[in-house]
Amino acid sequence: MFKHAQLESVKAWIGDPAHAALPLHARIHRAVRQLILDGRLDAGRPLPASRVLAASLGVSRDTVEAAYGQLHVEGFIDRRVGSGSFVSERARRGPGRGTAARPGAPEAPRLSRRGGAIFQGGGVRDFLAIRPFAPGVPETRAFPLQTWERLERQVLKEHGPRILQHGPPQGMAPLRRAIADYANLERGARATPERVLVLTSSQQALTLCATVLLDPGDRIFIEDPVYHGARKAFDAAGLACLPVPLDADGMRVDLLRDAAQGARAVFLTPSHQFPTGTTLALDRRLAVIEWARRQRAWIIEDDYDSEFHYAGKPMACVQGLDPYERTIYIGTFTKSLFPGLRIGYMILPPPLVAPMTVARTLLDGHSAPIPQLTLARFIEGGHFGAHVRTMRAVYAERRDVLARLVRQHLSDFVEPRVPAGGMQMPCVFIRDLSEGAVVDAAGRAGIDLLGLTALHAPGRHEAGFLMGFAAYAPNELDAAVRRLAAVLRALS
């Protein structure tokens, strides 16, 4: 029989609102099981008859019988005809037996050195709620959903149940063809469908580059400042990141040649450097290609939002200029279409296709086939190009509106660095303000800012923040800038 405290424990477990979603018999089953696991019901101890426990709990006997039946199936109790139910000897070594319950927070897990570094690094934060001025967030309200839905129906009708199976780890062939054609035409790439690897994101591509191409302790040159997702991927892989400063023409490539210590790779965002927005000059593009050839090093080119340029045609990508096949080109549809699509890609030198594809199977196997085939039709039908052209005009207007608003309302605090392309604008403090305090206070006011300090190498940074403008209409930008002005005034 249960003691009074044990019966009360079962009643408390059943009545806990946190367990309300469970059916009643499951709550009784879990409550009794926990008593056994905690060692509060010893092996061989008889349980109350189902009729007696049902009366004590105010439930039907069938409910208790269902709970006892599940405990018996799981091996927690033995049921003997004519004798009743008893705690099984097999439950004698439950995890809580012989130890007193300790109140308070659970003990911190013991992580590997790499796991600890990843956790301490904080990962890469996505902005789940659309709040001004989250950087890198596209406008999704204008996306042609009806067109996408129609194309998806076509895919389902044509392929039927086959499309519900696993897809090839390199990606669906129609999408690889569409990506290769697009990259060749719009970015001046040297791509074929056989060289395209479809992934879930550019972040996955960076992780693959860091782990497949380089060993822990290897050196990699990175821009300073640099995209935080890249630095964290390289840090997590145990690489030694060597920051290279920028000027108006992008990364100081001459410093790669003159560095006392070489590196096995260099990471670049040459079209729109993140976060400054500068473009890597042609002579430097050619110089970094020559550096990679001589050093037998890799160029990791992240072309994350090159679709959005606001003056003339963008410069051809580095990969398209590289005759030596030392460049890995990374692209994504997260910025150009919508974040929920979860499709990115790499254009790889032929010898890297098989190793990267095999390594990818250890991460997530493959990308979902239905959105891949829908996207392929979206590109082939001209809808992708039309959407990008529309959003390019929208984003250019919003960039100009934000620049005007910053100069009008924030000129006592920051200086805007208006970019020639992209989806965010850096603003640098011209007054002595705490970047962390500004970012925290803005967050409490419903505004998301990305501080610049963490994007720089330690000891050589410009304090300020990034202001994303792509996802916010002019009236939304106006209201948010005014709120931010009030935040800055309160901190001054």
N, C-alpha and C positions, 0 to 999 in steps of 0.2 A: 504494500500500500504506500501511497505518497504521504510524506510528512506534510504538515501544514505549509511550511515554507516552499516546498517543492510544488504543491498545488497552486499556491499563490504565484509562483514564478510562471507556471503554465498559463494561468489566467492573465498575467501581465503581458506575456508574449502575444497571446491571442488578441488582447485589446490594444496593443501598440498600433497607432495610426500608420507607422512606417510599414507594417505588414498587411495593411488593409486590402491590398490588391490580390493577396493570396486567398484561395478558397479556404473555408473553415477547417476542413480535414487536413489541409496542408499546413495550416498554422499549428494545429495540435501536433502533427507529425514533427515539425521543426522544433517546437518547444520541448517535446520529450527527448528528441535526438540531442538537443543542446545540453540537457541535464545529464545525459549519458556521456557526451564528449567532455563535459566539464568535470566528470568524476563524481557528480552529486548523486548518481544512481550506480551503485556498485554492480559488478558482474554477478549474476545469479539472483539479483534482487527481484522479487515478484512485482509486477505492475498491477494497478487496480483493475478489476474486471471491467470490461467495456461498459456494462450497464451502470456500474458504480461511478466510473469517471464521467460518463455522459450526464448523470444526474448532478454531479458536483459542478460540472461546467455549464449546465443548462443547455445541452445540445442533444441531438438524437444519437441513439446507440450506433446507427449505421455510420454516422460521421466518425465516431471514435474507432469503429471497426476498420474503416478505410485508412485511418492514420496508423493503426496497429499493423494492418496488412502491409503498408509501405515500409514500416520499420522492420518487419520480418523479412521482406524481400531484400532489403539493403543489408541484412545481417546484424542489425542492432539488437533485435530481440529474438528469442526462441518461443514458439507457441506449442504447448503440449496439450493434447486432447484430454480433457478432464482435470487438468492441473492449472491451466491459465497461461499467462505470458510472463517471461522472465528476461532480464537483461542478459544478452549473450556474452559468453566468455570471449568471443572474438572482439568485443568492444572494450576489453580490459585495458588496452594500451592506447586509449584515446589521447588526443593531443593536450588536453587540459588536465590529465590525471597526475596527481602528485605535485602540482604546482598551484599555488594560491593565485587567484585572479588579481591582477595589478591594475588599479585605476590609472587613468591618464592616457597620454598619447602612445600609440604603438611605437616599438623600437624602429629606428631608421634602418632601411634595408642596406645591406652591404653590397655596393656596386663595384664593378670593375673600374679600373682607372679611366678607361675610355667612357664607360657609362657615367661615372661621376663628372667627367669633363663636359659631356653632353648636357647633363642635367644642370650643372652650374652655369653653362652657357645660355640656358633659357630657351633653346630652340629658336624657331622663327615664328614670330607672332603674326597671325593673320587677323585682319580686322573683320570680325564676324558681323558687327552691326555697321550699317552705312552711316557714319558720322563724319562731318567735316573735321579735319582735312586729311583723312587717311590716305597715304600715298599708294599709288599703284592700283587703285580701285577703278574699274571702268564704269561707264554709264550703262546700266542694264535695262533701264526702263524703255529705251528706244530700240532694244533688240527685236528683230523681226521673228517673234515667236511663232506666228502662224505659218510662216515659210518653213521654219525648222520642224514644226509639228507635221507639216505635209510631207517633208522629205523623210522624216522618221517613219511615217506610215508606209511610204513607198519601200523603205528598207525592210520593214517587217513583212510586208506583203510579198516581196520578191524572195526573201530568204527563208521565211517561215521558221519552224522550230530549230533549224540548223544554227540560227544566229544566237541561240541561247546557250550554245556550247562554248568551250574554251576557244580563245583566239590565239593566233600565232604570237609568240613572244616578241618578234620584231615589229609587229603591227600588221593591220589589214592592208593587203596589197593596193586597193584603190586609194586609200588615204596616203600611203607612201608615194604613190605616183603623183597625187595632187600636191603634196608638200614639195616634192622635188621640182615639179613644174613651177609652182609659185616661187620657191626660193631662187630658182634660176632666173625667172623673169623679173621679179621685184627686188631681189637682193644681190643679183649678180653672182650667185653661188655656183659651185661646180658640183651639182647633185645629180644622182640617179636614184630610182626607187630602191635599188639594192643597198645603197649607202645610208638610207634613212632608218632610224630606230625610233619608234613611237613609244613615248613614256607618259607618265601621269603628270609630270611637271618639270620645270627647269631645275627645281631643287633636287629632284631625283637624279637628273642628269649630272649635277654638280657632285652629288654623293658618289655616283658611279665613276666619274673622272678621278675623284680623290682616292678611291679605293682600288680601282683597276689599273690606273696608270702609275701610281706613286706608292711608295712604301712609307710606313711611319718613320719620321725623322727626315724624310726628303724635304728639300727646300722648294718653295714655289713663290714667284714674284706676284704680288697683288697690287692693285691700285691703292693709293692713299689720298683721299678716303675711298672706301670700297663698299660694295653691296654686302650688307651684314649676313645675308643667307649664305654667300660664298665663303666668307671668312669662317663662319660657324661650321660649314661642311668640311672645310680643310682642317680646322682645329680638331673636330671630332675624329678625323682620320689620323690624327697625330702628326700632321705636316708642320713644317716650320715656315710660317708666312713672313716674307720679306717685303715690307711696304716700299713702294716706289712713288715719289711725289708727282703731282700733276702741275701743268701750267695751262695756258689758254689753248694749247694744241693737244691736250691730253697727256697721257703717261709720258714721263721722261725716259724714252726708250734708250737713250744714250747711256743711262745709268745701269741698264742691264749689261751692256758690253763692258762697262768699267768696274762692275761690282767685284769686290775681292773674292767673294764666294759665288759660284754659279748656282743655277737652279735647274730643276728638271722640267719646269713648266712655268707659264705665265698666264694669269687670269686677266681678261680685258672685257670692258663694256664699251667698245669703240664707237658705236653709233650715237648713243646718248649715255655718256659716262654717269654712273650712279654714285653719288647724288648730284654732282655738279652740273650735269647736262652738257659738258663739252664733247666735241667730236675729235677723235684721233686723226691727226693730219696724215695725208697720203704718204709723205716721206717717212713718217714714223711707222705706218703700217708696213711699208716695204722693209724698213729696218728691222722690225720685230720678226718678220718672216725670215730674213737672213740670219738673225740671231738664232732662231729655232733650228734652222738648217745646220748651222755650224755646231751648235751645242747638242744636236739630236734631242731637242726638247720639244714639249708640246705647247701649243697655243690653245687655251680654252676661251672661246669667244661667245659671250652671252649677249644675244641680240634681242633683249627682252621686250622692247616696245618701239622698234625702229619704224613701225607702220605710221607712227604719229610724229611727222616732221611738218613744220609749218612754213618753210621757205624753200622752194625748189625740191629737187629730187635728193634723197639721201645718198650718201657715198656707198659704193659697193662694199659688201662685207669682206673682212680679211680672208675668210675661207676661200672666196672666189679669186683672190689675188695670189694664193699660195700654190705654186706649182710643185712643191715638195711634199705635200700631203702630211703636214705637221699640225694642221688646225682642226679642232673639234668645234663644230658650230652648234649652238644651243638656241632653240626657239620655243615659243610657247603661245598658245591661244588664250591663256588666262587673261591677258591684258587686252588683246584685240577683240575678244568675243565676250566671255563671261567666266568668272572664277569657278563656277560649279561644273564646267565642262571637264576639267582635269585631264587635259591633253597637252603635252609638250613633245618635243622631239630633239634628236641629235642628227646631224649630218656628219658621218664618220669617214676617216680614211679607210679604204677597203680592208686593210689588215686588222682593224679594230672592230669590225662589225660583229664577227663571231664571238670574240671575248666579251664584248659589252652586252651582247644579247644573252649569252649564258649567265653572266653576272646578274643581269636584270631578272632572270627567272628566280633568283634567290630572294629578291625583294618583294615582288608582288605577282610574278608569273606573266601577266599580260594586261593590257588595257581592255576595257569593256568594248566588245565588237560593235554594238548598236550605235553608240555615239561616234565611233570612228567612221563607220560607213555613212552616217548622216552628215558628218563634217565633210567627208570626201565629196558628197553631192553638193553640199553648200558651197564648197570652193569651186568645183567644176561648173556649177550653174551660174557663176558670176556673183553670187550673193555675198560672199566674203569680201570681194573687192568693193562692191557697192557699199556695204556696211562700213568698211574702213574709211572710204572716202567721205561718207556722211559724218562719221564720228571725228575724223580729222578736222573738218570745218567746225564742228561743235566744240571740240577741245581747244582749238586755237582761239575761239571767241572767249571761252571760259578762262584760258590763260591770261588773255588781255584784261578781262574783267578783274581777275584776282590781282594782277599787277597794279591796276589802277586803285583798287580798294586798299591794298597794302600801303601804297604811297599816300593815300588820303587819310587813313586811320591809324597806321602803325609806324609812320615815318619817324616818330620820336624814339622808337625802340629797335627797329630792324631795317636792314637794307635788303631788298629783294634782288635775287640773281635770276633774271627772267630767261628761261631756257628757250633754245631754238626748236625744241621738240620735247616729246615725252609727256608725262602725266602729273608731274609734281614740280614745285618751285622751291629752291633753297632760299631761306631767309637767314641772314647773319646778324647777330646782335651788334648794335652800335652803342649800347649802354651796358653797364655792368649788372647783368641779371644772371641768376642761377638757372641754367638750362633745365636741371631736374625739377626745380620748383615750378618753372613755367609749364613744363610738360604735365606735371601732376595736377596743377591748378586748372589747366585747360581741360584735362580729362574729367575733372569734377564738374566742369561747366558744359560737358557734352561735346568736347572737341578733341579729336585725336591728332597729336603731333608726333613726328618721329625726330628725336633729337639727333643733331649732327655729331656730337662728341664721340659716341660709340662707333661711328663709321670711320674714324681716323685712328691712326697709330697713336699709342700713348705719348703724351708730351708735345704733340704738334697738331693742334686742331683749331678749328674755328667753331665757336659755340653758336648755336642757333637751332633751327628746325626745318623740316621739310613740310610743305603744304601741298597736299594732293588737291587737284582741281577738277579732274575729269568727271567724277561721278556727281557733281553738284551744279545745279542750275544757278544762273546769275543771282536770283533773289536769295537762294540758299547761301551762296558765297557772301553776299552782302550782310545777311543776318549773322553769320558765323564770324566774319571779320569784326563786326561791332562787338560781339561777345568776347572775342579774343582781346580786343583793345581794352575792354573793361578789366579783363584778367590781368593784363600787363600793367595797367594803371594801378591796380590794387597791390601789385608786387613791387612797384617802384618806390 
